[in-house]
Amino acid sequence: MTTIRQNLQTLQNELNGSKARLVAVSKYHTADAINEAYACGQRIFGESHVQELCAKQLALPADIQWHFIGHLQTNKVKYIASFISLIHSVDTLKLLKEIDRQAEKASRTIDCLLQIHIAEEETKFGFTPLDVTQMLDEGQWRELKHTRIVGLMCIATNTDDSSRIQKEFRTVHQLFETLKQKYFEGTNQFCELSMGMSDDYPIALGEGSTLIRIGSRIFGERIYDNHC
């Protein structure tokens, strides 16, 4: 039977020589499974449900970097603001403002990615390329002192058509470069591109991803479903 250790080693070998880092998507998996990955040196873990994340954060090692990768409701930001390392899924200015407000209360600055809706599916959240440009043009984000926009995130269309997935990732990478030049020139702040999951991460790596979000290829099938 393939183990978590073997799975992680395989992925790290694939990442060797690239600039991408691995986010081990641990949602619905047990603390024991996360501890096994932690013992192999993995430190970045991704969760998408606030209640589950908070329980794990209390039970697991303090030096884990927790990334929030799911749709985040504004009324739940307060529960994770004191410890979250990176929020991948900022999809409205309203949410960004609430993260800033809660980060100020926690005396922190929280790094955030703007989620881009690129997939041909209505169920995906995120800014369209036009919407994100308009939001950045309006400039209210510049007034927020406790959040940092550090890049973009996207979820590709769920399809077997690799050419469509590649086109979507390439489009987001091009948008990333455009936004970086226009709004973040002269700073190293805007540097992360979160693209690629278990089924499409090799394509994402080829299109410049710096963070790949992998769950089932590390932990296997989900163990339980316990979230709010």
Protein Blocks (a to p, Z undefined) as FASTA:
>chain_A
ZZfklmmmmmmmmmgopabdcdddfehiafklmmmmmmnopabdcdfbfklmmmmmmmmc
fkbccddfbdcdfklmmmmmmmpfbdfkbcbfklmmmmmmmmmmnopacdddddddfbfc
fkbgcddfklmmmmmmnommmmpmkbccfbdcddddddfblklmmmmmmmmmmmmmmmmm
mmmgoiaklmcdceddfklmmmmmmnopabdcdfklmnopafbdcdZZ
